């Protein structure tokens, strides 16, 4: 039996800030390089959302204006998204997508209703949190590297964070932590895109999707990842983390 995973890309026309769509390309390549089949389905605003055949869902970031547009359509499909997440669907939500997982995002001028999938919330502050980020997470043995640029401060309460900040600001600028984990969903402020420079994370999402779809718990066939690891080490060293 040839294994196949389907990637769902949410609103690529609105939420693709700082190359977040590169996360889709990265997952596609890591599956194809291992001889697996992959299909990517893009969901655009105004379309009915059917996630029944999706194995990995990606929700990128956008400006406050783009988030405001996306939030209306996301709320129309809240039931489908909530069912997917509660059913252990694999989700990567970046920046604006991360903020919209919660109860609300209060911007400078308005309050955007979130999906309320998680009991978290985001408050805007005038000083933007911008720069390279290095963090440590249980999902990878190497440091995770990325780039953040956000005015929102996300308060995750009782939830487990994505990682511990080694450099950068993270969720609030002073919590010491970045992102959030819930079941197979990851919310993070890390752009870049995230996955090409952090190959272990890409493989984490693939393993979780294979486990959910096929019950496969075995490890993945190794890839060389020489270029990816070199990029990771370069960024970590540049930020003083070796």
C-alpha positions in Angstrom: 0.0 0.0 0.0 1.4 3.4 -1.0 0.9 6.0 1.7 -0.7 9.3 0.9 -1.3 12.4 2.9 -3.5 15.4 2.0 -2.4 18.9 3.0 -5.1 21.6 3.4 -3.9 25.2 2.9 -6.3 27.7 4.4 -6.8 31.0 2.7 -3.5 31.3 0.9 -4.7 34.4 -0.9 -5.1 36.2 2.5 -2.8 34.5 5.1 0.7 34.1 3.6 2.8 36.7 5.3 6.6 36.2 5.3 6.3 33.2 3.0 4.2 31.0 5.3 3.1 29.1 2.2 6.7 27.7 2.1 5.6 25.3 5.0 3.3 23.6 2.5 6.1 23.2 -0.1 8.4 21.8 2.6 5.9 19.1 3.7 5.2 18.2 0.1 8.9 17.6 -0.6 9.6 15.6 2.6 6.7 13.3 1.7 7.7 12.9 -2.0 11.4 12.3 -1.1 10.3 9.3 1.0 8.2 7.9 -1.8 4.8 8.8 -0.4 2.0 10.5 -2.3 0.8 14.0 -1.4 -2.1 16.1 -2.5 -2.5 19.8 -1.5 -6.0 21.3 -1.4 -6.3 25.1 -1.1 -9.4 26.6 0.6 -10.3 30.1 -0.4 -12.6 32.6 1.3 -16.2 32.0 0.6 -15.8 28.2 0.0 -17.4 25.5 2.1 -14.8 23.9 4.3 -14.7 20.1 4.1 -11.8 18.8 6.2 -12.9 15.1 6.1 -10.0 14.2 3.8 -7.4 16.5 5.2 -4.4 15.1 7.1 -2.4 18.2 7.8 -3.9 21.7 7.9 -2.0 24.9 7.6 -3.2 28.4 8.6 -0.8 31.2 7.9 -0.4 34.8 9.1 -1.6 38.1 7.7 -2.0 41.8 8.6 -4.7 42.9 10.9 -6.8 43.9 7.9 -6.4 40.4 6.3 -7.1 38.7 9.7 -10.3 40.7 10.0 -11.5 39.3 6.6 -10.3 35.8 7.3 -11.9 35.7 10.8 -15.4 36.1 9.3 -15.0 33.2 7.0 -13.3 31.1 9.6 -16.2 31.6 12.0 -18.6 30.4 9.3 -16.6 27.1 9.3 -16.0 26.9 13.1 -17.8 23.5 13.5 -15.6 21.8 10.8 -12.4 23.2 12.2 -13.3 22.4 15.8 -14.2 18.9 14.8 -10.9 18.5 13.0 -8.8 19.7 15.9 -10.7 17.7 18.5 -10.4 14.6 16.3 -6.6 14.9 16.6 -6.2 16.5 13.2 -2.7 17.9 12.6 -2.7 21.7 12.5 0.0 24.4 12.1 -1.3 27.9 12.7 1.2 30.8 12.3 0.9 34.3 13.8 -2.5 35.6 12.7 -3.7 32.0 12.4 -2.4 31.3 15.9 -4.2 34.3 17.3 -7.5 33.3 15.7 -7.5 29.9 17.4 -8.4 31.7 20.7 -11.4 33.7 22.0 -10.5 37.0 20.5 -7.8 39.3 19.3 -8.2 42.9 20.5 -6.4 45.1 17.9 -5.7 48.8 18.2 -9.1 49.6 16.5 -11.4 46.6 17.0 -11.9 43.2 18.5 -11.8 40.2 16.2 -13.7 37.2 17.3 -11.7 34.0 17.3 -12.6 30.4 16.8 -12.6 29.7 20.5 -10.9 26.4 19.9 -8.6 27.2 22.8 -9.3 29.3 25.9 -6.6 31.8 25.0 -6.7 35.5 24.0 -4.6 38.2 22.3 -4.3 41.9 23.2 -2.6 44.4 21.0 0.2 46.7 22.3 1.9 49.5 20.4 5.4 48.1 20.7 5.9 45.4 18.1 7.9 42.3 19.1 10.2 41.7 16.1 13.4 39.8 15.4 14.9 36.3 15.2 13.7 33.7 17.7 15.5 30.6 19.0 13.5 28.2 21.2 13.8 24.8 22.7 10.9 22.4 22.3 10.2 18.7 23.1 9.2 18.3 19.4 12.8 18.6 18.2 16.4 17.9 19.4 17.8 20.9 17.6 17.0 24.5 18.5 14.0 25.8 16.6 14.8 29.0 14.6 12.4 31.5 13.1 11.3 35.1 12.8 8.6 37.0 14.7 6.9 40.3 14.0 3.7 40.9 16.0 1.9 43.5 18.0 -0.3 41.1 19.8 0.4 39.5 23.1 -1.1 36.0 23.4 -2.0 34.7 26.8 -2.2 30.9 26.8 -3.2 30.3 30.4 -3.1 26.6 31.3 -2.0 25.3 28.0 1.4 23.9 27.2 3.6 26.2 25.2 5.3 25.2 21.9 8.7 26.0 23.4 10.9 27.8 25.8 12.5 31.0 24.5 16.3 31.1 24.3 16.2 34.3 22.3 13.4 36.5 21.2 10.1 37.7 22.7 7.5 34.9 22.2 3.9 35.0 23.3 3.9 38.2 25.4 7.5 39.5 25.5 8.0 38.5 29.1 6.5 35.0 29.7 9.7 33.2 28.5 7.6 30.9 26.3 6.4 30.8 22.7 3.4 29.4 21.0 0.9 26.8 22.2 0.3 23.0 21.9 -3.1 21.3 22.0 -3.5 17.7 20.9 -2.0 17.7 17.4 -2.4 21.5 16.9 0.5 23.9 17.1 0.1 27.7 17.3 3.2 29.8 16.9 4.4 33.3 16.0 7.4 31.9 14.0 7.5 32.9 10.4 10.3 32.3 8.0 8.7 30.0 6.8 9.2 27.8 9.8 9.6 24.3 8.5 12.4 24.5 5.9 14.9 25.5 8.6 13.5 23.1 11.1 13.2 19.7 9.4 12.5 17.8 12.7 9.3 19.8 13.0 8.2 18.9 9.5 8.7 15.3 10.3 6.8 15.6 13.5 3.7 16.8 11.7 4.1 14.0 9.1 4.5 11.3 11.8 1.4 12.5 13.7 -0.6 12.6 10.5 0.5 9.0 9.5 -0.4 7.8 13.0 -3.8 9.4 12.9 -4.6 8.1 9.4 -3.0 4.7 9.2 -2.1 3.9 12.8 1.6 3.9 11.8 3.9 4.4 14.8 7.2 3.5 13.1 9.9 6.1 12.4 10.3 7.8 9.1 13.0 6.9 6.6 15.9 9.3 7.2 16.7 12.2 4.9 20.1 13.8 4.6 18.8 17.3 5.6 22.3 18.7 5.2 21.2 22.0 3.8 18.4 22.3 6.3 20.5 21.6 9.3 23.2 23.9 8.0 20.7 26.8 7.8 19.4 25.9 11.3 22.9 25.9 12.8 23.8 29.2 11.0 20.8 31.0 12.5 21.4 29.6 15.9 25.1 30.5 15.9 24.3 34.0 14.5 22.0 34.5 17.6 24.7 33.2 19.9 23.0 29.8 20.5 25.2 26.9 19.6 
